[in-house]
Amino acid sequence: KFVQMYKQKPNERTTHVGSTTFTLDKKYNDIKLIGQGSYGVVCSVYDSKLGKKVAIKKITPMAKHIEDAKHVLREIRLMRYLGIH
């Protein structure tokens, strides 16, 4: 039997995209799968607060191995460096 360890907040909702479960703020709508890879799943969502589409990536498992965690952190740093493009 599955035991939920995370208590969902009132402004969140859980949605399934493919075989992955996302728990997102309710400001995100129109969720569509963009792609999946070895580090996670990427979805396109509409952010009603910003008024534009954004991408959300769920990374799993984050730190199963130290090298995987390093690769994920490197990707995050690179995306921050590139910023809006």
N, C-alpha and C positions, 0 to 999 in steps of 0.2 A: 504494500500500500504506500502511495506517495504521500510524504509529509511536506507541507509547504513551510519553508523556513523563513520566507520573506513575507512580512505583513504589508499588503498593498495599501497605499495611501488613498484618500478620497478623490484626489485629483488625477489618479492614474487608472489605466485600464490595461488588461492583458489581451493580446491578440496573437494569433498564430500565423506565421508566414512560412509556407513550406512546412518543414519539420521543426522549425525553431519558434520558440515562444518569446515574444517581446513584451515587456512591461513598460509602457510609455505614458508620458504626461498626456492628458486629454486634449492639449492644444495641437497635438499631431493627428492629422487626418489623412485619408486617401493613401493608405500604406500599400506600396507595391514592391515586390522583390526585384532588385537590380541584378544581383549575382551572389554567388557563394564561392568560397575558396577554402584553403587549408586553415585559415585563421578565423573564419567567421562568415557571417551573412550580412549583406548590405541591402538596405531598403531605401526607397525614395518616399518621403512623407511631405505633406503640406503643413507648415508651421503657421497656424492661424494668428499667432501673436506677431510674427515677423511679416506675414503676408506673402511668403514665398516657399518654394520647394527647397528642402534640405535632405541630406543623406545621413542615415544613421547606420553604424556598423556595430554588430554584436560580435564580440570576440570570445570564442570558447574553445577549449578551456584556456583561460588567461595565462596561467603559470604552471601548466602541467610539467614542463621542463624549463629550466633556466634559459636555455637558448631561445625557446619560443617566446618567452617573456621579453627578452632583449630585442627580438625582431619586431614584436608588436610595439614596444616603446620607441624603437627607431622609426617605425612608420608614423606614429603619432607626432614625433618631433618634426619629421619631414613635412607632414601635412600642416602643422602650425607654421613652419617656415614659409611654405608656399602661400599660405593664407588664401584669400579670395582670388580666384583666377578664372 
